[in-house]
Amino acid sequence: MLTGKLPFNGETLGGLVLQITNAQFTPPEQINPGIPREVSNIIKRCLKKRSLMAAIKRLTNC
């Protein structure tokens, strides 16, 4: 783990899902300034929120 911290926390599975879908994460470079910009950009792109419709289309290949 590059930051030593999970991007989202929840005491229950439901709480975790709410965090993932609704909460903003702290950018990795704010937690660990030593993370290279390129790596930080990849992490942010992976954690970027997508619209529900885009996710449905991606998962159903429509």
N, CA, C and O atoms as CSV, one atom per row, in Angstrom:
chain,resi,resn,atom,element,x,y,z
A,1,MET,N,N,0.855,-1.169,0.000
A,1,MET,CA,C,0.000,0.000,0.000
A,1,MET,C,C,0.907,1.240,0.000
A,1,MET,O,O,1.761,1.384,0.874
A,2,LEU,N,N,0.726,2.104,-0.949
A,2,LEU,CA,C,1.591,3.280,-1.094
A,2,LEU,C,C,1.369,4.331,-0.022
A,2,LEU,O,O,2.305,5.029,0.367
A,3,THR,N,N,0.151,4.450,0.454
A,3,THR,CA,C,-0.145,5.505,1.421
A,3,THR,C,C,-0.190,5.002,2.858
A,3,THR,O,O,-0.113,5.796,3.796
A,4,GLY,N,N,-0.311,3.708,3.036
A,4,GLY,CA,C,-0.463,3.151,4.368
A,4,GLY,C,C,-1.877,3.328,4.908
A,4,GLY,O,O,-2.131,3.108,6.092
A,5,LYS,N,N,-2.790,3.724,4.035
A,5,LYS,CA,C,-4.164,4.012,4.445
A,5,LYS,C,C,-5.119,3.570,3.341
A,5,LYS,O,O,-4.846,3.778,2.159
A,6,LEU,N,N,-6.240,2.960,3.729
A,6,LEU,CA,C,-7.257,2.582,2.743
A,6,LEU,C,C,-8.000,3.831,2.272
A,6,LEU,O,O,-8.213,4.749,3.064
A,7,PRO,N,N,-8.398,3.883,1.009
A,7,PRO,CA,C,-9.102,5.067,0.518
A,7,PRO,C,C,-10.509,5.217,1.105
A,7,PRO,O,O,-11.029,6.329,1.188
A,8,PHE,N,N,-11.127,4.099,1.511
A,8,PHE,CA,C,-12.476,4.125,2.059
A,8,PHE,C,C,-12.546,3.166,3.241
A,8,PHE,O,O,-11.900,2.118,3.239
A,9,ASN,N,N,-13.326,3.528,4.242
A,9,ASN,CA,C,-13.524,2.681,5.416
A,9,ASN,C,C,-14.998,2.559,5.710
A,9,ASN,O,O,-15.763,3.500,5.497
A,10,GLY,N,N,-15.392,1.417,6.193
A,10,GLY,CA,C,-16.764,1.206,6.639
A,10,GLY,C,C,-16.774,0.108,7.672
A,10,GLY,O,O,-16.068,-0.890,7.527
A,11,GLU,N,N,-17.561,0.276,8.707
A,11,GLU,CA,C,-17.628,-0.744,9.752
A,11,GLU,C,C,-18.400,-1.969,9.294
A,11,GLU,O,O,-18.217,-3.064,9.826
A,12,THR,N,N,-19.271,-1.779,8.298
A,12,THR,CA,C,-20.032,-2.895,7.739
A,12,THR,C,C,-19.857,-2.873,6.225
A,12,THR,O,O,-19.354,-1.897,5.669
A,13,LEU,N,N,-20.265,-3.927,5.571
A,13,LEU,CA,C,-20.191,-3.974,4.113
A,13,LEU,C,C,-21.030,-2.863,3.503
A,13,LEU,O,O,-20.606,-2.206,2.551
A,14,GLY,N,N,-22.224,-2.653,4.056
A,14,GLY,CA,C,-23.087,-1.582,3.557
A,14,GLY,C,C,-22.446,-0.213,3.725
A,14,GLY,O,O,-22.520,0.630,2.832
A,15,GLY,N,N,-21.818,0.001,4.874
A,15,GLY,CA,C,-21.125,1.271,5.116
A,15,GLY,C,C,-19.975,1.481,4.155
A,15,GLY,O,O,-19.739,2.594,3.686
A,16,LEU,N,N,-19.258,0.405,3.865
A,16,LEU,CA,C,-18.155,0.491,2.917
A,16,LEU,C,C,-18.661,0.819,1.513
A,16,LEU,O,O,-18.075,1.648,0.817
A,17,VAL,N,N,-19.736,0.175,1.103
A,17,VAL,CA,C,-20.314,0.441,-0.223
A,17,VAL,C,C,-20.756,1.902,-0.320
A,17,VAL,O,O,-20.537,2.549,-1.344
A,18,LEU,N,N,-21.372,2.421,0.735
A,18,LEU,CA,C,-21.775,3.834,0.731
A,18,LEU,C,C,-20.561,4.748,0.600
A,18,LEU,O,O,-20.603,5.737,-0.132
A,19,GLN,N,N,-19.497,4.424,1.297
A,19,GLN,CA,C,-18.278,5.226,1.194
A,19,GLN,C,C,-17.730,5.201,-0.234
A,19,GLN,O,O,-17.380,6.241,-0.793
A,20,ILE,N,N,-17.661,4.012,-0.811
A,20,ILE,CA,C,-17.107,3.877,-2.164
A,20,ILE,C,C,-17.943,4.639,-3.177
A,20,ILE,O,O,-17.398,5.293,-4.066
A,21,THR,N,N,-19.266,4.562,-3.051
A,21,THR,CA,C,-20.123,5.192,-4.053
A,21,THR,C,C,-20.342,6.681,-3.831
A,21,THR,O,O,-20.628,7.401,-4.788
A,22,ASN,N,N,-20.216,7.168,-2.594
A,22,ASN,CA,C,-20.571,8.559,-2.319
A,22,ASN,C,C,-19.450,9.450,-1.818
A,22,ASN,O,O,-19.477,10.656,-2.063
A,23,ALA,N,N,-18.484,8.906,-1.136
A,23,ALA,CA,C,-17.458,9.738,-0.493
A,23,ALA,C,C,-16.292,10.023,-1.442
A,23,ALA,O,O,-15.999,9.247,-2.352
A,24,GLN,N,N,-15.651,11.138,-1.205
A,24,GLN,CA,C,-14.435,11.471,-1.935
A,24,GLN,C,C,-13.237,10.922,-1.159
A,24,GLN,O,O,-13.251,10.900,0.072
A,25,PHE,N,N,-12.223,10.489,-1.861
A,25,PHE,CA,C,-11.016,9.982,-1.220
A,25,PHE,C,C,-9.971,11.099,-1.139
A,25,PHE,O,O,-10.004,12.061,-1.907
A,26,THR,N,N,-9.066,10.948,-0.209
A,26,THR,CA,C,-7.958,11.893,-0.101
A,26,THR,C,C,-6.942,11.529,-1.171
A,26,THR,O,O,-6.509,10.378,-1.239
A,27,PRO,N,N,-6.549,12.491,-2.014
A,27,PRO,CA,C,-5.566,12.175,-3.053
A,27,PRO,C,C,-4.288,11.588,-2.444
A,27,PRO,O,O,-3.812,12.066,-1.415
A,28,PRO,N,N,-3.741,10.559,-3.080
A,28,PRO,CA,C,-2.583,9.860,-2.515
A,28,PRO,C,C,-1.392,10.775,-2.238
A,28,PRO,O,O,-0.675,10.575,-1.257
A,29,GLU,N,N,-1.176,11.769,-3.086
A,29,GLU,CA,C,-0.017,12.640,-2.898
A,29,GLU,C,C,-0.159,13.541,-1.675
A,29,GLU,O,O,0.831,14.084,-1.185
A,30,GLN,N,N,-1.386,13.703,-1.180
A,30,GLN,CA,C,-1.578,14.467,0.059
A,30,GLN,C,C,-1.229,13.633,1.284
A,30,GLN,O,O,-0.831,14.176,2.315
A,31,ILE,N,N,-1.376,12.331,1.177
A,31,ILE,CA,C,-1.048,11.434,2.281
A,31,ILE,C,C,0.451,11.124,2.277
A,31,ILE,O,O,1.091,11.110,3.328
A,32,ASN,N,N,0.997,10.880,1.099
A,32,ASN,CA,C,2.413,10.552,0.951
A,32,ASN,C,C,2.986,11.366,-0.204
A,32,ASN,O,O,2.880,10.957,-1.360
A,33,PRO,N,N,3.595,12.519,0.098
A,33,PRO,CA,C,4.134,13.372,-0.966
A,33,PRO,C,C,5.239,12.718,-1.792
A,33,PRO,O,O,5.617,13.243,-2.840
A,34,GLY,N,N,5.758,11.590,-1.339
A,34,GLY,CA,C,6.814,10.904,-2.072
A,34,GLY,C,C,6.315,10.044,-3.221
A,34,GLY,O,O,7.119,9.514,-3.988
A,35,ILE,N,N,5.008,9.897,-3.353
A,35,ILE,CA,C,4.453,9.097,-4.447
A,35,ILE,C,C,4.652,9.866,-5.757
A,35,ILE,O,O,4.271,11.033,-5.848
A,36,PRO,N,N,5.243,9.225,-6.773
A,36,PRO,CA,C,5.420,9.896,-8.064
A,36,PRO,C,C,4.069,10.335,-8.650
A,36,PRO,O,O,3.058,9.651,-8.487
A,37,ARG,N,N,4.070,11.471,-9.325
A,37,ARG,CA,C,2.851,12.033,-9.906
A,37,ARG,C,C,2.146,11.040,-10.820
A,37,ARG,O,O,0.921,10.924,-10.790
A,38,GLU,N,N,2.926,10.315,-11.641
A,38,GLU,CA,C,2.329,9.369,-12.577
A,38,GLU,C,C,1.576,8.256,-11.831
A,38,GLU,O,O,0.485,7.855,-12.237
A,39,VAL,N,N,2.162,7.774,-10.760
A,39,VAL,CA,C,1.528,6.719,-9.969
A,39,VAL,C,C,0.267,7.269,-9.296
A,39,VAL,O,O,-0.772,6.609,-9.284
A,40,SER,N,N,0.361,8.455,-8.748
A,40,SER,CA,C,-0.794,9.089,-8.121
A,40,SER,C,C,-1.925,9.268,-9.125
A,40,SER,O,O,-3.088,9.046,-8.788
A,41,ASN,N,N,-1.605,9.663,-10.338
A,41,ASN,CA,C,-2.625,9.840,-11.382
A,41,ASN,C,C,-3.321,8.515,-11.715
A,41,ASN,O,O,-4.530,8.490,-11.946
A,42,ILE,N,N,-2.568,7.428,-11.739
A,42,ILE,CA,C,-3.163,6.114,-12.012
A,42,ILE,C,C,-4.130,5.739,-10.893
A,42,ILE,O,O,-5.236,5.263,-11.152
A,43,ILE,N,N,-3.706,5.956,-9.648
A,43,ILE,CA,C,-4.567,5.634,-8.507
A,43,ILE,C,C,-5.849,6.454,-8.578
A,43,ILE,O,O,-6.939,5.915,-8.386
A,44,LYS,N,N,-5.732,7.746,-8.850
A,44,LYS,CA,C,-6.921,8.607,-8.911
A,44,LYS,C,C,-7.840,8.192,-10.041
A,44,LYS,O,O,-9.061,8.238,-9.893
A,45,ARG,N,N,-7.273,7.786,-11.169
A,45,ARG,CA,C,-8.104,7.340,-12.287
A,45,ARG,C,C,-8.851,6.051,-11.919
A,45,ARG,O,O,-10.012,5.880,-12.293
A,46,CYS,N,N,-8.197,5.159,-11.197
A,46,CYS,CA,C,-8.851,3.911,-10.776
A,46,CYS,C,C,-9.972,4.161,-9.772
A,46,CYS,O,O,-10.966,3.434,-9.763
A,47,LEU,N,N,-9.825,5.173,-8.933
A,47,LEU,CA,C,-10.824,5.459,-7.904
A,47,LEU,C,C,-11.870,6.471,-8.338
A,47,LEU,O,O,-12.765,6.813,-7.564
A,48,LYS,N,N,-11.765,6.950,-9.566
A,48,LYS,CA,C,-12.707,7.952,-10.068
A,48,LYS,C,C,-14.119,7.374,-10.103
A,48,LYS,O,O,-14.331,6.228,-10.498
A,49,LYS,N,N,-15.060,8.184,-9.686
A,49,LYS,CA,C,-16.469,7.765,-9.693
A,49,LYS,C,C,-16.988,7.769,-11.125
A,49,LYS,O,O,-16.677,8.662,-11.914
A,50,ARG,N,N,-17.765,6.777,-11.437
A,50,ARG,CA,C,-18.404,6.695,-12.749
A,50,ARG,C,C,-19.908,6.733,-12.539
A,50,ARG,O,O,-20.411,6.371,-11.476
A,51,SER,N,N,-20.609,7.173,-13.559
A,51,SER,CA,C,-22.062,7.195,-13.438
A,51,SER,C,C,-22.600,5.768,-13.434
A,51,SER,O,O,-21.972,4.858,-13.975
A,52,LEU,N,N,-23.741,5.584,-12.833
A,52,LEU,CA,C,-24.353,4.267,-12.748
A,52,LEU,C,C,-24.637,3.707,-14.138
A,52,LEU,O,O,-24.401,2.525,-14.390
A,53,MET,N,N,-25.141,4.544,-15.039
A,53,MET,CA,C,-25.458,4.068,-16.385
A,53,MET,C,C,-24.197,3.632,-17.123
A,53,MET,O,O,-24.216,2.625,-17.831
A,54,ALA,N,N,-23.112,4.368,-16.970
A,54,ALA,CA,C,-21.865,3.982,-17.619
A,54,ALA,C,C,-21.380,2.639,-17.085
A,54,ALA,O,O,-20.880,1.813,-17.849
A,55,ALA,N,N,-21.521,2.418,-15.792
A,55,ALA,CA,C,-21.102,1.150,-15.194
A,55,ALA,C,C,-21.969,0.002,-15.710
A,55,ALA,O,O,-21.454,-1.076,-16.008
A,56,ILE,N,N,-23.270,0.222,-15.817
A,56,ILE,CA,C,-24.174,-0.814,-16.320
A,56,ILE,C,C,-23.823,-1.160,-17.757
A,56,ILE,O,O,-23.764,-2.337,-18.115
A,57,LYS,N,N,-23.591,-0.156,-18.576
A,57,LYS,CA,C,-23.225,-0.419,-19.980
A,57,LYS,C,C,-21.915,-1.175,-20.074
A,57,LYS,O,O,-21.779,-2.088,-20.888
A,58,ARG,N,N,-20.937,-0.796,-19.235
A,58,ARG,CA,C,-19.649,-1.456,-19.276
A,58,ARG,C,C,-19.784,-2.906,-18.854
A,58,ARG,O,O,-19.162,-3.784,-19.452
A,59,LEU,N,N,-20.590,-3.173,-17.828
A,59,LEU,CA,C,-20.721,-4.542,-17.327
A,59,LEU,C,C,-21.561,-5.434,-18.218
A,59,LEU,O,O,-21.371,-6.650,-18.236
A,60,THR,N,N,-22.495,-4.838,-18.963
A,60,THR,CA,C,-23.354,-5.647,-19.827
A,60,THR,C,C,-22.891,-5.636,-21.276
A,60,THR,O,O,-23.505,-6.272,-22.133
A,61,ASN,N,N,-21.808,-4.912,-21.552
A,61,ASN,CA,C,-21.252,-4.817,-22.908
A,61,ASN,C,C,-22.256,-4.309,-23.923
A,61,ASN,O,O,-22.259,-4.772,-25.063
A,62,CYS,N,N,-23.105,-3.372,-23.541
A,62,CYS,CA,C,-24.098,-2.792,-24.457
A,62,CYS,C,C,-23.574,-1.522,-25.079
A,62,CYS,O,O,-24.269,-0.892,-25.877
